[in-house]
């Protein structure tokens, strides 16, 4: 596992964080963008649940630890510069904290130059996150 992790250019990114785009392994829909450090990737590979470094809380965060909506790790790709990751995963529940299946649920088209919501929420965030931080 270390040889895979050591091939990533951790020093190129600010604070040793690399962007990690998460894509549904089956549908190929982009679900979210997070940031991983070495520890987050090691935990993802070891435990099979996608884990990030949360910049706001300054700690490791496994997707779904509060909501129960997890991302089950399938595979990992790295870009040509060795400084960003594509994580393929099986989402269990909605990925976005807003209740939407993807964090990219708003769209602007050439015809409609206003944000349009393109998915329906799968849960009410006020109920899921009530009293949790």
C-alpha positions in Angstrom: 0.0 0.0 0.0 2.8 2.5 0.8 4.2 2.3 -2.7 0.9 3.4 -4.1 0.6 6.2 -1.6 4.2 7.3 -2.1 3.6 7.8 -5.8 1.3 10.7 -5.0 2.8 14.2 -5.1 1.7 15.2 -1.6 4.2 18.1 -1.5 2.8 19.8 -4.5 -0.5 20.5 -2.8 -0.9 23.1 0.0 -0.8 21.4 3.3 -0.3 18.0 1.8 -3.9 17.8 0.6 -4.8 16.6 -2.9 -8.2 17.0 -4.5 -10.2 13.8 -4.7 -13.2 13.8 -7.1 -15.7 11.0 -6.2 -17.6 9.3 -9.0 -20.3 6.7 -8.8 -18.6 3.5 -10.0 -21.7 2.3 -11.8 -23.3 5.4 -13.3 -20.1 7.5 -13.6 -21.9 10.5 -12.1 -19.7 12.9 -10.2 -20.8 12.9 -6.6 -18.5 15.3 -4.7 -15.1 16.8 -4.4 -13.1 16.4 -1.2 -9.5 16.6 -0.1 -7.3 13.7 1.0 -4.0 13.7 2.9 -1.9 10.6 3.3 -3.8 9.4 6.4 -7.2 9.8 4.7 -6.1 7.7 1.7 -4.5 5.1 3.9 -7.8 4.8 5.9 -9.9 4.6 2.7 -7.7 1.8 1.4 -7.6 0.0 4.7 -11.3 0.2 5.7 -13.1 0.5 2.3 -15.0 3.6 3.3 -14.0 6.9 1.5 -12.4 9.2 4.0 -11.3 12.8 3.6 -9.4 15.5 5.5 -12.0 18.2 6.4 -10.3 21.6 6.2 -13.0 23.3 8.2 -12.8 20.9 11.2 -9.1 20.0 10.7 -9.5 16.2 11.1 -10.2 13.0 9.2 -13.8 12.5 8.2 -15.3 9.3 6.8 -18.2 10.2 4.6 -21.4 9.1 6.3 -20.1 9.1 9.9 -23.0 11.5 10.9 -25.6 10.8 8.2 -25.1 7.1 7.6 -24.8 7.9 3.8 -21.5 6.3 3.0 -19.2 5.9 0.0 -18.0 2.4 -0.3 -14.5 2.4 -2.0 -14.2 0.6 -5.3 -11.1 1.9 -7.0 -8.7 4.8 -7.3 -7.2 6.6 -10.3 -4.5 9.3 -10.3 -4.0 12.1 -12.8 -0.9 12.5 -15.1 0.8 14.9 -12.6 0.3 12.6 -9.6 -1.5 15.4 -7.7 -5.2 14.7 -7.9 -7.3 11.6 -7.4 -10.4 10.1 -8.9 -12.2 7.9 -6.4 -14.8 5.4 -7.8 -17.3 4.4 -5.1 -20.7 2.9 -4.5 -22.8 5.5 -2.7 -25.1 4.2 0.0 -27.8 6.9 0.3 -27.5 10.5 -0.8 -24.0 11.9 -1.1 -24.7 15.6 -0.5 -25.3 17.0 3.0 -28.3 18.9 1.4 -30.0 15.5 0.8 -29.3 15.4 -2.9 -27.7 12.3 -4.5 -24.8 14.4 -5.7 -23.2 17.7 -4.6 -23.5 18.8 -8.2 -27.3 19.1 -8.3 -27.6 22.6 -9.8 -27.0 23.4 -13.5 -26.8 26.3 -15.9 -27.4 25.7 -19.6 -26.6 27.8 -22.6 -30.4 28.4 -23.0 -31.3 28.9 -19.3 -28.7 31.2 -17.7 -30.0 30.6 -14.2 -29.2 27.9 -11.7 -31.8 25.1 -12.0 -32.0 22.2 -9.5 -31.7 18.9 -11.5 -32.2 16.3 -8.7 -34.6 15.8 -5.9 -33.4 15.5 -2.3 -33.5 12.0 -0.8 -33.6 13.2 2.8 -34.3 16.2 5.0 -31.0 17.5 6.3 -32.6 19.2 9.3 -33.8 15.8 10.5 -30.6 13.9 9.7 -28.2 16.5 11.2 -30.4 17.8 14.1 -28.2 18.2 17.1 -25.1 16.9 15.4 -22.0 18.7 14.5 
